[in-house]
Amino acid sequence: MKKTKGIIWGLVIIALGVFWGLREANLIDFSIFFDGWWTLFIIVPCFIGLFNSENKALSATGLIVGVLLLVNCYYDIWQYKAYIFPALVVIVGVAIVINNLVPKN
């Protein structure tokens, strides 16, 4: 498993380098950056944490916050801020209840 993971990461880095080089040579118009790309540093670890960690409520909360920040880069969702934070509280509560109902092995 560890060897496979290393191979996958190596291939991803090679692909990024190839695309970067082709873009610098003006052969393709490609960019890995988009509005809100930085939110992936919140979204991806929290998504992985939903499957790997014990504290799924924290991962779910981080995932929701990351997605909200990403969506906010494209749409003005803060006009609904009166509804967002109560919804987050409800979601955290539901996550805590589900976390306590699911048997831990």
Phi and psi restraints in degrees (range 20) as a CNS / XPLOR table:
assign (resid 1 and name C) (resid 2 and name N)
       (resid 2 and name CA) (resid 2 and name C) 1.0 -64.2 20.0 2
assign (resid 2 and name N) (resid 2 and name CA)
       (resid 2 and name C) (resid 3 and name N) 1.0 -38.9 20.0 2
assign (resid 2 and name C) (resid 3 and name N)
       (resid 3 and name CA) (resid 3 and name C) 1.0 -65.6 20.0 2
assign (resid 3 and name N) (resid 3 and name CA)
       (resid 3 and name C) (resid 4 and name N) 1.0 -41.9 20.0 2
assign (resid 3 and name C) (resid 4 and name N)
       (resid 4 and name CA) (resid 4 and name C) 1.0 -63.3 20.0 2
assign (resid 4 and name N) (resid 4 and name CA)
       (resid 4 and name C) (resid 5 and name N) 1.0 -42.1 20.0 2
assign (resid 4 and name C) (resid 5 and name N)
       (resid 5 and name CA) (resid 5 and name C) 1.0 -62.1 20.0 2
assign (resid 5 and name N) (resid 5 and name CA)
       (resid 5 and name C) (resid 6 and name N) 1.0 -40.9 20.0 2
assign (resid 5 and name C) (resid 6 and name N)
       (resid 6 and name CA) (resid 6 and name C) 1.0 -64.7 20.0 2
assign (resid 6 and name N) (resid 6 and name CA)
       (resid 6 and name C) (resid 7 and name N) 1.0 -39.7 20.0 2
assign (resid 6 and name C) (resid 7 and name N)
       (resid 7 and name CA) (resid 7 and name C) 1.0 -64.1 20.0 2
assign (resid 7 and name N) (resid 7 and name CA)
       (resid 7 and name C) (resid 8 and name N) 1.0 -43.3 20.0 2
assign (resid 7 and name C) (resid 8 and name N)
       (resid 8 and name CA) (resid 8 and name C) 1.0 -62.3 20.0 2
assign (resid 8 and name N) (resid 8 and name CA)
       (resid 8 and name C) (resid 9 and name N) 1.0 -47.0 20.0 2
assign (resid 8 and name C) (resid 9 and name N)
       (resid 9 and name CA) (resid 9 and name C) 1.0 -61.7 20.0 2
assign (resid 9 and name N) (resid 9 and name CA)
       (resid 9 and name C) (resid 10 and name N) 1.0 -39.6 20.0 2
assign (resid 9 and name C) (resid 10 and name N)
       (resid 10 and name CA) (resid 10 and name C) 1.0 -61.7 20.0 2
assign (resid 10 and name N) (resid 10 and name CA)
       (resid 10 and name C) (resid 11 and name N) 1.0 -43.5 20.0 2
assign (resid 10 and name C) (resid 11 and name N)
       (resid 11 and name CA) (resid 11 and name C) 1.0 -65.0 20.0 2
assign (resid 11 and name N) (resid 11 and name CA)
       (resid 11 and name C) (resid 12 and name N) 1.0 -38.4 20.0 2
assign (resid 11 and name C) (resid 12 and name N)
       (resid 12 and name CA) (resid 12 and name C) 1.0 -63.0 20.0 2
assign (resid 12 and name N) (resid 12 and name CA)
       (resid 12 and name C) (resid 13 and name N) 1.0 -44.0 20.0 2
assign (resid 12 and name C) (resid 13 and name N)
       (resid 13 and name CA) (resid 13 and name C) 1.0 -66.3 20.0 2
assign (resid 13 and name N) (resid 13 and name CA)
       (resid 13 and name C) (resid 14 and name N) 1.0 -40.2 20.0 2
assign (resid 13 and name C) (resid 14 and name N)
       (resid 14 and name CA) (resid 14 and name C) 1.0 -60.6 20.0 2
assign (resid 14 and name N) (resid 14 and name CA)
       (resid 14 and name C) (resid 15 and name N) 1.0 -45.6 20.0 2
assign (resid 14 and name C) (resid 15 and name N)
       (resid 15 and name CA) (resid 15 and name C) 1.0 -61.6 20.0 2
assign (resid 15 and name N) (resid 15 and name CA)
       (resid 15 and name C) (resid 16 and name N) 1.0 -42.9 20.0 2
assign (resid 15 and name C) (resid 16 and name N)
       (resid 16 and name CA) (resid 16 and name C) 1.0 -61.6 20.0 2
assign (resid 16 and name N) (resid 16 and name CA)
       (resid 16 and name C) (resid 17 and name N) 1.0 -42.1 20.0 2
assign (resid 16 and name C) (resid 17 and name N)
       (resid 17 and name CA) (resid 17 and name C) 1.0 -63.6 20.0 2
assign (resid 17 and name N) (resid 17 and name CA)
       (resid 17 and name C) (resid 18 and name N) 1.0 -40.9 20.0 2
assign (resid 17 and name C) (resid 18 and name N)
       (resid 18 and name CA) (resid 18 and name C) 1.0 -64.4 20.0 2
assign (resid 18 and name N) (resid 18 and name CA)
       (resid 18 and name C) (resid 19 and name N) 1.0 -47.7 20.0 2
assign (resid 18 and name C) (resid 19 and name N)
       (resid 19 and name CA) (resid 19 and name C) 1.0 -62.5 20.0 2
assign (resid 19 and name N) (resid 19 and name CA)
       (resid 19 and name C) (resid 20 and name N) 1.0 -40.1 20.0 2
assign (resid 19 and name C) (resid 20 and name N)
       (resid 20 and name CA) (resid 20 and name C) 1.0 -62.3 20.0 2
assign (resid 20 and name N) (resid 20 and name CA)
       (resid 20 and name C) (resid 21 and name N) 1.0 -46.0 20.0 2
assign (resid 20 and name C) (resid 21 and name N)
       (resid 21 and name CA) (resid 21 and name C) 1.0 -63.1 20.0 2
assign (resid 21 and name N) (resid 21 and name CA)
       (resid 21 and name C) (resid 22 and name N) 1.0 -42.6 20.0 2
assign (resid 21 and name C) (resid 22 and name N)
       (resid 22 and name CA) (resid 22 and name C) 1.0 -64.0 20.0 2
assign (resid 22 and name N) (resid 22 and name CA)
       (resid 22 and name C) (resid 23 and name N) 1.0 -36.7 20.0 2
assign (resid 22 and name C) (resid 23 and name N)
       (resid 23 and name CA) (resid 23 and name C) 1.0 -68.1 20.0 2
assign (resid 23 and name N) (resid 23 and name CA)
       (resid 23 and name C) (resid 24 and name N) 1.0 -41.5 20.0 2
assign (resid 23 and name C) (resid 24 and name N)
       (resid 24 and name CA) (resid 24 and name C) 1.0 -65.7 20.0 2
assign (resid 24 and name N) (resid 24 and name CA)
       (resid 24 and name C) (resid 25 and name N) 1.0 -29.0 20.0 2
assign (resid 24 and name C) (resid 25 and name N)
       (resid 25 and name CA) (resid 25 and name C) 1.0 -84.9 20.0 2
assign (resid 25 and name N) (resid 25 and name CA)
       (resid 25 and name C) (resid 26 and name N) 1.0 4.9 20.0 2
assign (resid 25 and name C) (resid 26 and name N)
       (resid 26 and name CA) (resid 26 and name C) 1.0 57.5 20.0 2
assign (resid 26 and name N) (resid 26 and name CA)
       (resid 26 and name C) (resid 27 and name N) 1.0 32.5 20.0 2
assign (resid 26 and name C) (resid 27 and name N)
       (resid 27 and name CA) (resid 27 and name C) 1.0 -89.9 20.0 2
assign (resid 27 and name N) (resid 27 and name CA)
       (resid 27 and name C) (resid 28 and name N) 1.0 -27.6 20.0 2
assign (resid 27 and name C) (resid 28 and name N)
       (resid 28 and name CA) (resid 28 and name C) 1.0 -138.1 20.0 2
assign (resid 28 and name N) (resid 28 and name CA)
       (resid 28 and name C) (resid 29 and name N) 1.0 158.6 20.0 2
assign (resid 28 and name C) (resid 29 and name N)
       (resid 29 and name CA) (resid 29 and name C) 1.0 -107.9 20.0 2
assign (resid 29 and name N) (resid 29 and name CA)
       (resid 29 and name C) (resid 30 and name N) 1.0 92.4 20.0 2
assign (resid 29 and name C) (resid 30 and name N)
       (resid 30 and name CA) (resid 30 and name C) 1.0 -136.3 20.0 2
assign (resid 30 and name N) (resid 30 and name CA)
       (resid 30 and name C) (resid 31 and name N) 1.0 138.3 20.0 2
assign (resid 30 and name C) (resid 31 and name N)
       (resid 31 and name CA) (resid 31 and name C) 1.0 -145.1 20.0 2
assign (resid 31 and name N) (resid 31 and name CA)
       (resid 31 and name C) (resid 32 and name N) 1.0 133.4 20.0 2
assign (resid 31 and name C) (resid 32 and name N)
       (resid 32 and name CA) (resid 32 and name C) 1.0 -83.7 20.0 2
assign (resid 32 and name N) (resid 32 and name CA)
       (resid 32 and name C) (resid 33 and name N) 1.0 -8.2 20.0 2
assign (resid 32 and name C) (resid 33 and name N)
       (resid 33 and name CA) (resid 33 and name C) 1.0 -95.3 20.0 2
assign (resid 33 and name N) (resid 33 and name CA)
       (resid 33 and name C) (resid 34 and name N) 1.0 137.1 20.0 2
assign (resid 33 and name C) (resid 34 and name N)
       (resid 34 and name CA) (resid 34 and name C) 1.0 -143.9 20.0 2
assign (resid 34 and name N) (resid 34 and name CA)
       (resid 34 and name C) (resid 35 and name N) 1.0 168.1 20.0 2
assign (resid 34 and name C) (resid 35 and name N)
       (resid 35 and name CA) (resid 35 and name C) 1.0 -57.9 20.0 2
assign (resid 35 and name N) (resid 35 and name CA)
       (resid 35 and name C) (resid 36 and name N) 1.0 122.6 20.0 2
assign (resid 35 and name C) (resid 36 and name N)
       (resid 36 and name CA) (resid 36 and name C) 1.0 85.6 20.0 2
assign (resid 36 and name N) (resid 36 and name CA)
       (resid 36 and name C) (resid 37 and name N) 1.0 16.6 20.0 2
assign (resid 36 and name C) (resid 37 and name N)
       (resid 37 and name CA) (resid 37 and name C) 1.0 -59.7 20.0 2
assign (resid 37 and name N) (resid 37 and name CA)
       (resid 37 and name C) (resid 38 and name N) 1.0 -31.3 20.0 2
assign (resid 37 and name C) (resid 38 and name N)
       (resid 38 and name CA) (resid 38 and name C) 1.0 -65.1 20.0 2
assign (resid 38 and name N) (resid 38 and name CA)
       (resid 38 and name C) (resid 39 and name N) 1.0 -21.4 20.0 2
assign (resid 38 and name C) (resid 39 and name N)
       (resid 39 and name CA) (resid 39 and name C) 1.0 -68.0 20.0 2
assign (resid 39 and name N) (resid 39 and name CA)
       (resid 39 and name C) (resid 40 and name N) 1.0 -17.5 20.0 2
assign (resid 39 and name C) (resid 40 and name N)
       (resid 40 and name CA) (resid 40 and name C) 1.0 -64.4 20.0 2
assign (resid 40 and name N) (resid 40 and name CA)
       (resid 40 and name C) (resid 41 and name N) 1.0 -24.5 20.0 2
assign (resid 40 and name C) (resid 41 and name N)
       (resid 41 and name CA) (resid 41 and name C) 1.0 -69.5 20.0 2
assign (resid 41 and name N) (resid 41 and name CA)
       (resid 41 and name C) (resid 42 and name N) 1.0 -16.0 20.0 2
assign (resid 41 and name C) (resid 42 and name N)
       (resid 42 and name CA) (resid 42 and name C) 1.0 -97.2 20.0 2
assign (resid 42 and name N) (resid 42 and name CA)
       (resid 42 and name C) (resid 43 and name N) 1.0 -45.9 20.0 2
assign (resid 42 and name C) (resid 43 and name N)
       (resid 43 and name CA) (resid 43 and name C) 1.0 -67.2 20.0 2
assign (resid 43 and name N) (resid 43 and name CA)
       (resid 43 and name C) (resid 44 and name N) 1.0 -49.8 20.0 2
assign (resid 43 and name C) (resid 44 and name N)
       (resid 44 and name CA) (resid 44 and name C) 1.0 -63.3 20.0 2
assign (resid 44 and name N) (resid 44 and name CA)
       (resid 44 and name C) (resid 45 and name N) 1.0 -50.3 20.0 2
assign (resid 44 and name C) (resid 45 and name N)
       (resid 45 and name CA) (resid 45 and name C) 1.0 -63.0 20.0 2
assign (resid 45 and name N) (resid 45 and name CA)
       (resid 45 and name C) (resid 46 and name N) 1.0 -35.7 20.0 2
assign (resid 45 and name C) (resid 46 and name N)
       (resid 46 and name CA) (resid 46 and name C) 1.0 -68.9 20.0 2
assign (resid 46 and name N) (resid 46 and name CA)
       (resid 46 and name C) (resid 47 and name N) 1.0 -37.7 20.0 2
assign (resid 46 and name C) (resid 47 and name N)
       (resid 47 and name CA) (resid 47 and name C) 1.0 -64.3 20.0 2
assign (resid 47 and name N) (resid 47 and name CA)
       (resid 47 and name C) (resid 48 and name N) 1.0 -44.2 20.0 2
assign (resid 47 and name C) (resid 48 and name N)
       (resid 48 and name CA) (resid 48 and name C) 1.0 -64.6 20.0 2
assign (resid 48 and name N) (resid 48 and name CA)
       (resid 48 and name C) (resid 49 and name N) 1.0 -37.9 20.0 2
assign (resid 48 and name C) (resid 49 and name N)
       (resid 49 and name CA) (resid 49 and name C) 1.0 -62.9 20.0 2
assign (resid 49 and name N) (resid 49 and name CA)
       (resid 49 and name C) (resid 50 and name N) 1.0 -25.5 20.0 2
assign (resid 49 and name C) (resid 50 and name N)
       (resid 50 and name CA) (resid 50 and name C) 1.0 -62.3 20.0 2
assign (resid 50 and name N) (resid 50 and name CA)
       (resid 50 and name C) (resid 51 and name N) 1.0 -28.3 20.0 2
assign (resid 50 and name C) (resid 51 and name N)
       (resid 51 and name CA) (resid 51 and name C) 1.0 -100.8 20.0 2
assign (resid 51 and name N) (resid 51 and name CA)
       (resid 51 and name C) (resid 52 and name N) 1.0 -23.3 20.0 2
assign (resid 51 and name C) (resid 52 and name N)
       (resid 52 and name CA) (resid 52 and name C) 1.0 -108.6 20.0 2
assign (resid 52 and name N) (resid 52 and name CA)
       (resid 52 and name C) (resid 53 and name N) 1.0 -30.0 20.0 2
assign (resid 52 and name C) (resid 53 and name N)
       (resid 53 and name CA) (resid 53 and name C) 1.0 -95.1 20.0 2
assign (resid 53 and name N) (resid 53 and name CA)
       (resid 53 and name C) (resid 54 and name N) 1.0 165.7 20.0 2
assign (resid 53 and name C) (resid 54 and name N)
       (resid 54 and name CA) (resid 54 and name C) 1.0 -80.3 20.0 2
assign (resid 54 and name N) (resid 54 and name CA)
       (resid 54 and name C) (resid 55 and name N) 1.0 -33.9 20.0 2
assign (resid 54 and name C) (resid 55 and name N)
       (resid 55 and name CA) (resid 55 and name C) 1.0 -91.5 20.0 2
assign (resid 55 and name N) (resid 55 and name CA)
       (resid 55 and name C) (resid 56 and name N) 1.0 78.2 20.0 2
assign (resid 55 and name C) (resid 56 and name N)
       (resid 56 and name CA) (resid 56 and name C) 1.0 -71.9 20.0 2
assign (resid 56 and name N) (resid 56 and name CA)
       (resid 56 and name C) (resid 57 and name N) 1.0 -27.6 20.0 2
assign (resid 56 and name C) (resid 57 and name N)
       (resid 57 and name CA) (resid 57 and name C) 1.0 -64.2 20.0 2
assign (resid 57 and name N) (resid 57 and name CA)
       (resid 57 and name C) (resid 58 and name N) 1.0 -42.1 20.0 2
assign (resid 57 and name C) (resid 58 and name N)
       (resid 58 and name CA) (resid 58 and name C) 1.0 -66.8 20.0 2
assign (resid 58 and name N) (resid 58 and name CA)
       (resid 58 and name C) (resid 59 and name N) 1.0 -40.7 20.0 2
assign (resid 58 and name C) (resid 59 and name N)
       (resid 59 and name CA) (resid 59 and name C) 1.0 -64.0 20.0 2
assign (resid 59 and name N) (resid 59 and name CA)
       (resid 59 and name C) (resid 60 and name N) 1.0 -41.9 20.0 2
assign (resid 59 and name C) (resid 60 and name N)
       (resid 60 and name CA) (resid 60 and name C) 1.0 -65.1 20.0 2
assign (resid 60 and name N) (resid 60 and name CA)
       (resid 60 and name C) (resid 61 and name N) 1.0 -41.1 20.0 2
assign (resid 60 and name C) (resid 61 and name N)
       (resid 61 and name CA) (resid 61 and name C) 1.0 -63.9 20.0 2
assign (resid 61 and name N) (resid 61 and name CA)
       (resid 61 and name C) (resid 62 and name N) 1.0 -45.4 20.0 2
assign (resid 61 and name C) (resid 62 and name N)
       (resid 62 and name CA) (resid 62 and name C) 1.0 -61.8 20.0 2
assign (resid 62 and name N) (resid 62 and name CA)
       (resid 62 and name C) (resid 63 and name N) 1.0 -38.7 20.0 2
assign (resid 62 and name C) (resid 63 and name N)
       (resid 63 and name CA) (resid 63 and name C) 1.0 -63.6 20.0 2
assign (resid 63 and name N) (resid 63 and name CA)
       (resid 63 and name C) (resid 64 and name N) 1.0 -43.7 20.0 2
assign (resid 63 and name C) (resid 64 and name N)
       (resid 64 and name CA) (resid 64 and name C) 1.0 -64.9 20.0 2
assign (resid 64 and name N) (resid 64 and name CA)
       (resid 64 and name C) (resid 65 and name N) 1.0 -44.2 20.0 2
assign (resid 64 and name C) (resid 65 and name N)
       (resid 65 and name CA) (resid 65 and name C) 1.0 -62.8 20.0 2
assign (resid 65 and name N) (resid 65 and name CA)
       (resid 65 and name C) (resid 66 and name N) 1.0 -43.0 20.0 2
assign (resid 65 and name C) (resid 66 and name N)
       (resid 66 and name CA) (resid 66 and name C) 1.0 -61.9 20.0 2
assign (resid 66 and name N) (resid 66 and name CA)
       (resid 66 and name C) (resid 67 and name N) 1.0 -43.1 20.0 2
assign (resid 66 and name C) (resid 67 and name N)
       (resid 67 and name CA) (resid 67 and name C) 1.0 -66.0 20.0 2
assign (resid 67 and name N) (resid 67 and name CA)
       (resid 67 and name C) (resid 68 and name N) 1.0 -40.6 20.0 2
assign (resid 67 and name C) (resid 68 and name N)
       (resid 68 and name CA) (resid 68 and name C) 1.0 -61.4 20.0 2
assign (resid 68 and name N) (resid 68 and name CA)
       (resid 68 and name C) (resid 69 and name N) 1.0 -42.0 20.0 2
assign (resid 68 and name C) (resid 69 and name N)
       (resid 69 and name CA) (resid 69 and name C) 1.0 -65.4 20.0 2
assign (resid 69 and name N) (resid 69 and name CA)
       (resid 69 and name C) (resid 70 and name N) 1.0 -38.4 20.0 2
assign (resid 69 and name C) (resid 70 and name N)
       (resid 70 and name CA) (resid 70 and name C) 1.0 -65.7 20.0 2
assign (resid 70 and name N) (resid 70 and name CA)
       (resid 70 and name C) (resid 71 and name N) 1.0 -45.6 20.0 2
assign (resid 70 and name C) (resid 71 and name N)
       (resid 71 and name CA) (resid 71 and name C) 1.0 -63.1 20.0 2
assign (resid 71 and name N) (resid 71 and name CA)
       (resid 71 and name C) (resid 72 and name N) 1.0 -36.2 20.0 2
assign (resid 71 and name C) (resid 72 and name N)
       (resid 72 and name CA) (resid 72 and name C) 1.0 -64.1 20.0 2
assign (resid 72 and name N) (resid 72 and name CA)
       (resid 72 and name C) (resid 73 and name N) 1.0 -23.5 20.0 2
assign (resid 72 and name C) (resid 73 and name N)
       (resid 73 and name CA) (resid 73 and name C) 1.0 -68.6 20.0 2
assign (resid 73 and name N) (resid 73 and name CA)
       (resid 73 and name C) (resid 74 and name N) 1.0 -21.4 20.0 2
assign (resid 73 and name C) (resid 74 and name N)
       (resid 74 and name CA) (resid 74 and name C) 1.0 -110.7 20.0 2
assign (resid 74 and name N) (resid 74 and name CA)
       (resid 74 and name C) (resid 75 and name N) 1.0 -28.2 20.0 2
assign (resid 74 and name C) (resid 75 and name N)
       (resid 75 and name CA) (resid 75 and name C) 1.0 -133.4 20.0 2
assign (resid 75 and name N) (resid 75 and name CA)
       (resid 75 and name C) (resid 76 and name N) 1.0 151.1 20.0 2
assign (resid 75 and name C) (resid 76 and name N)
       (resid 76 and name CA) (resid 76 and name C) 1.0 -84.6 20.0 2
assign (resid 76 and name N) (resid 76 and name CA)
       (resid 76 and name C) (resid 77 and name N) 1.0 84.0 20.0 2
assign (resid 76 and name C) (resid 77 and name N)
       (resid 77 and name CA) (resid 77 and name C) 1.0 -83.0 20.0 2
assign (resid 77 and name N) (resid 77 and name CA)
       (resid 77 and name C) (resid 78 and name N) 1.0 -10.6 20.0 2
assign (resid 77 and name C) (resid 78 and name N)
       (resid 78 and name CA) (resid 78 and name C) 1.0 -70.5 20.0 2
assign (resid 78 and name N) (resid 78 and name CA)
       (resid 78 and name C) (resid 79 and name N) 1.0 -11.6 20.0 2
assign (resid 78 and name C) (resid 79 and name N)
       (resid 79 and name CA) (resid 79 and name C) 1.0 -68.1 20.0 2
assign (resid 79 and name N) (resid 79 and name CA)
       (resid 79 and name C) (resid 80 and name N) 1.0 -17.5 20.0 2
assign (resid 79 and name C) (resid 80 and name N)
       (resid 80 and name CA) (resid 80 and name C) 1.0 -102.9 20.0 2
assign (resid 80 and name N) (resid 80 and name CA)
       (resid 80 and name C) (resid 81 and name N) 1.0 18.3 20.0 2
assign (resid 80 and name C) (resid 81 and name N)
       (resid 81 and name CA) (resid 81 and name C) 1.0 -60.0 20.0 2
assign (resid 81 and name N) (resid 81 and name CA)
       (resid 81 and name C) (resid 82 and name N) 1.0 -25.4 20.0 2
assign (resid 81 and name C) (resid 82 and name N)
       (resid 82 and name CA) (resid 82 and name C) 1.0 -64.5 20.0 2
assign (resid 82 and name N) (resid 82 and name CA)
       (resid 82 and name C) (resid 83 and name N) 1.0 -23.2 20.0 2
assign (resid 82 and name C) (resid 83 and name N)
       (resid 83 and name CA) (resid 83 and name C) 1.0 -100.9 20.0 2
assign (resid 83 and name N) (resid 83 and name CA)
       (resid 83 and name C) (resid 84 and name N) 1.0 -24.7 20.0 2
assign (resid 83 and name C) (resid 84 and name N)
       (resid 84 and name CA) (resid 84 and name C) 1.0 -66.3 20.0 2
assign (resid 84 and name N) (resid 84 and name CA)
       (resid 84 and name C) (resid 85 and name N) 1.0 -50.7 20.0 2
assign (resid 84 and name C) (resid 85 and name N)
       (resid 85 and name CA) (resid 85 and name C) 1.0 -68.8 20.0 2
assign (resid 85 and name N) (resid 85 and name CA)
       (resid 85 and name C) (resid 86 and name N) 1.0 -39.4 20.0 2
assign (resid 85 and name C) (resid 86 and name N)
       (resid 86 and name CA) (resid 86 and name C) 1.0 -62.2 20.0 2
assign (resid 86 and name N) (resid 86 and name CA)
       (resid 86 and name C) (resid 87 and name N) 1.0 -36.4 20.0 2
assign (resid 86 and name C) (resid 87 and name N)
       (resid 87 and name CA) (resid 87 and name C) 1.0 -65.1 20.0 2
assign (resid 87 and name N) (resid 87 and name CA)
       (resid 87 and name C) (resid 88 and name N) 1.0 -38.8 20.0 2
assign (resid 87 and name C) (resid 88 and name N)
       (resid 88 and name CA) (resid 88 and name C) 1.0 -62.9 20.0 2
assign (resid 88 and name N) (resid 88 and name CA)
       (resid 88 and name C) (resid 89 and name N) 1.0 -40.4 20.0 2
assign (resid 88 and name C) (resid 89 and name N)
       (resid 89 and name CA) (resid 89 and name C) 1.0 -62.7 20.0 2
assign (resid 89 and name N) (resid 89 and name CA)
       (resid 89 and name C) (resid 90 and name N) 1.0 -43.0 20.0 2
assign (resid 89 and name C) (resid 90 and name N)
       (resid 90 and name CA) (resid 90 and name C) 1.0 -63.1 20.0 2
assign (resid 90 and name N) (resid 90 and name CA)
       (resid 90 and name C) (resid 91 and name N) 1.0 -43.6 20.0 2
assign (resid 90 and name C) (resid 91 and name N)
       (resid 91 and name CA) (resid 91 and name C) 1.0 -63.8 20.0 2
assign (resid 91 and name N) (resid 91 and name CA)
       (resid 91 and name C) (resid 92 and name N) 1.0 -41.4 20.0 2
assign (resid 91 and name C) (resid 92 and name N)
       (resid 92 and name CA) (resid 92 and name C) 1.0 -62.3 20.0 2
assign (resid 92 and name N) (resid 92 and name CA)
       (resid 92 and name C) (resid 93 and name N) 1.0 -42.6 20.0 2
assign (resid 92 and name C) (resid 93 and name N)
       (resid 93 and name CA) (resid 93 and name C) 1.0 -61.8 20.0 2
assign (resid 93 and name N) (resid 93 and name CA)
       (resid 93 and name C) (resid 94 and name N) 1.0 -43.3 20.0 2
assign (resid 93 and name C) (resid 94 and name N)
       (resid 94 and name CA) (resid 94 and name C) 1.0 -63.5 20.0 2
assign (resid 94 and name N) (resid 94 and name CA)
       (resid 94 and name C) (resid 95 and name N) 1.0 -41.2 20.0 2
assign (resid 94 and name C) (resid 95 and name N)
       (resid 95 and name CA) (resid 95 and name C) 1.0 -63.1 20.0 2
assign (resid 95 and name N) (resid 95 and name CA)
       (resid 95 and name C) (resid 96 and name N) 1.0 -39.7 20.0 2
assign (resid 95 and name C) (resid 96 and name N)
       (resid 96 and name CA) (resid 96 and name C) 1.0 -65.1 20.0 2
assign (resid 96 and name N) (resid 96 and name CA)
       (resid 96 and name C) (resid 97 and name N) 1.0 -43.4 20.0 2
assign (resid 96 and name C) (resid 97 and name N)
       (resid 97 and name CA) (resid 97 and name C) 1.0 -62.3 20.0 2
assign (resid 97 and name N) (resid 97 and name CA)
       (resid 97 and name C) (resid 98 and name N) 1.0 -47.1 20.0 2
assign (resid 97 and name C) (resid 98 and name N)
       (resid 98 and name CA) (resid 98 and name C) 1.0 -63.8 20.0 2
assign (resid 98 and name N) (resid 98 and name CA)
       (resid 98 and name C) (resid 99 and name N) 1.0 -39.7 20.0 2
assign (resid 98 and name C) (resid 99 and name N)
       (resid 99 and name CA) (resid 99 and name C) 1.0 -61.6 20.0 2
assign (resid 99 and name N) (resid 99 and name CA)
       (resid 99 and name C) (resid 100 and name N) 1.0 -33.3 20.0 2
assign (resid 99 and name C) (resid 100 and name N)
       (resid 100 and name CA) (resid 100 and name C) 1.0 -85.3 20.0 2
assign (resid 100 and name N) (resid 100 and name CA)
       (resid 100 and name C) (resid 101 and name N) 1.0 -19.5 20.0 2
assign (resid 100 and name C) (resid 101 and name N)
       (resid 101 and name CA) (resid 101 and name C) 1.0 -84.2 20.0 2
assign (resid 101 and name N) (resid 101 and name CA)
       (resid 101 and name C) (resid 102 and name N) 1.0 -31.1 20.0 2
assign (resid 101 and name C) (resid 102 and name N)
       (resid 102 and name CA) (resid 102 and name C) 1.0 -75.1 20.0 2
assign (resid 102 and name N) (resid 102 and name CA)
       (resid 102 and name C) (resid 103 and name N) 1.0 126.4 20.0 2
assign (resid 102 and name C) (resid 103 and name N)
       (resid 103 and name CA) (resid 103 and name C) 1.0 -66.8 20.0 2
assign (resid 103 and name N) (resid 103 and name CA)
       (resid 103 and name C) (resid 104 and name N) 1.0 139.1 20.0 2
assign (resid 103 and name C) (resid 104 and name N)
       (resid 104 and name CA) (resid 104 and name C) 1.0 -98.4 20.0 2
assign (resid 104 and name N) (resid 104 and name CA)
       (resid 104 and name C) (resid 105 and name N) 1.0 129.3 20.0 2
